[in-house]
Amino acid sequence: GRVYVFYFEHNEYVTIRGPGKRVSAMSFSNRNPHWLFVGLRDGQVLCFSVRSKKLFGTLHAHRSSVQSISFHPTTSMFVTTSLEGATIWSSEPELESQSCLDGEDASIVDSKFFRTRSKAYALVLAFNDGNVIGWNTETLKVMFRLVPPPSEVVSNAKNISIARDRLLLACESGTVHVWQIS
């Protein structure tokens, strides 16, 4: 339950007030690099200021362990996910949230934001069964759906990585699926 921030240029680290619970996900805000969001196993997301080392907010985001926290690269939008669903947050003008894919068995394991060739942004969610779905962040309409080949039995997908026009899905079995997305 402790969170450390390492400053490589100064070769030092600082301890942020420990959340006292098991941490399951972390991410720095794109809007303010001094804000660290820490997801917990109990579904809460704690918001810390690294500069002051103080907690400035608690988001009651999910009913189960937070799987991922991802920030939109240019707006105030961010998403938190858990196995039961995803919550899209906006911090302007006030903190607001919108639940999507909220259900007992959504099985979301990771999330990322991705800029397409058409310069639109997609919110990409990976599911435990290996499916990956991308939504347009302005309209929340599905832009693409990626499904592993039928010959592959996928279980326990773990995380996604996006580089240029390629999306990688890593699975617990050691399998990596690669898709070209345009």
N, C-alpha and C positions, 0 to 999 in steps of 0.2 A: 503493500500500500503506500510506497514512497515514490515520488516523482523527482528525478534529477534532470537538470538542464546543463548540458556541456557547452562551454564556450571554447571552441578549438583555437581561435586566434589568440586567446589569453592563457590557454592550457589550464583551465579551471572549471569547476562545476559548482552549481548552487542547488540546494534542496528546496523544492517548492513544498509548501505545507502538504503533508501526506494526506491523501483522501481517506485513509483508514480502512479502505475496502480494496478488493482486487481490481486491478486495472485491466481492461480488455481492449481498449483502442485509444489512440491519441492523435491529435493533429494540431498544427499551428494554423491560425487564421491567416488567410491571404490579405485581408483588409487591414489587419493590425498584427505585425509580426511578434508583438509582445504578448499576444493572447494565445494561451494554450488550452485546448479543449480535451478533457480526459473522460473517456467513456468507462463506465464501471459495469461489473457483472450483475448488479441489481437493476440495470436499465437507466440509471441517471447519467447525465453528462455534467461534469464540473468545469466551470470556466475560470481559469486562473490568469492573473497578470504576472508574467514572468518578471517584469521590472519591479513590481512591489512585493512579489511572492504571496499575494493575497487572492483569496477566492472572491470573485465578483458576481458569480451567478451559478445557479443550479437549474438544469433543464430536466424535467421529469419526462424523459423521451420515450422510454419503452418499458415493457413488463419483464423482459429478459435481457441477457447480457448484450451490451452494445458491441456490434461486430465491426463497424467502421464509422468514421467521421470524415467527410470530404467537403472541401470548400470550392465554390465556383471561382474560377480565376479572376473574374472581372466584376462580379456583382456581390451583393450582400447575402446571396443564397448559399446555404450549406445543407447537407443531408446527413442524418444519422440513421444507421440501420441496425436491425437485430433479426433474429431468426423469424420473428413474427411480423415484421414489416419495416417500412421506411417512413421517416418523418422529414419533410422538407421544411427548413427554417429560413426566415428572412429577418435580418436584424435592423431593417430600416422601415418605417421610422421607429417602431418598437419591435421587440422580439415577438414574432408571430410564427405559428407552425401550421402545417397541413399534413395530415397522415395520408399515406397512400399505401396500397398493397397491405393493408392492415388485416391480418388474419392469423389463425392459429398456425398455419403451415406455409408461410411465405418463403421461409428458408433462405433469406438473403445473407450472403457471406461477405460481400465486398461492394464498394461503390467508388466511382471515379467520375470526374467531369472531363469531357473530351471536346476539342474544337475540330469540327469537320472541315473538309475542303471548301464547303460552301460558307465557311466562317460562322456557322451556327454552332451553338454549344449543345452537347448531349449529356444527360445524366445517365450513366451506365451502371446497371446493377447486375451482379453475378449471383446466381442461385446455386444452392447446394447440388442440384441435379445436373449442373453443367450448362444450363441455359444462361444466355446473356441478353439483356434487353436494354436498348438505348432510347431515351425519350428526349425530345426537343425541350430545352429548359424554358423557352418562352411560352410554348403552347401546351406542353406536357403530352403531346401526341407521340406515339411510338414511331421512331425513325428506323430502327432495325431490330431484328431478333436473330440471334445466333444460336444454333443448336448443334451439339456434337454429333458426329456421324452415328447412324443407327448401330453400326457394328461395335461402337465403343460403349462400354458400360461405365458411366461416370457416377461416382459417388464421392461425397465429401470434397467438392470443389473448395478451394481455399481463398485464392485472391486473383485479381486481375491487374494487368499492367498494360499501359497504352503508350506506344511510341509511334509518332507520325501516323501512318495509316494501318498499323498492325495492333491487334489486340491479343494478348496472351492470357490464358486461363490456366492456372496451376492447380492441380488436384493432389489430394493427400496420397494417392497411389504412386505419385511420381510422374504421372502423365501431364504433358503440357499441350494444350490446344492452341493453335495459332490461326487467326482469321485476318484476312486483309479487309479493311473497312474503308469505304470511300465516301 
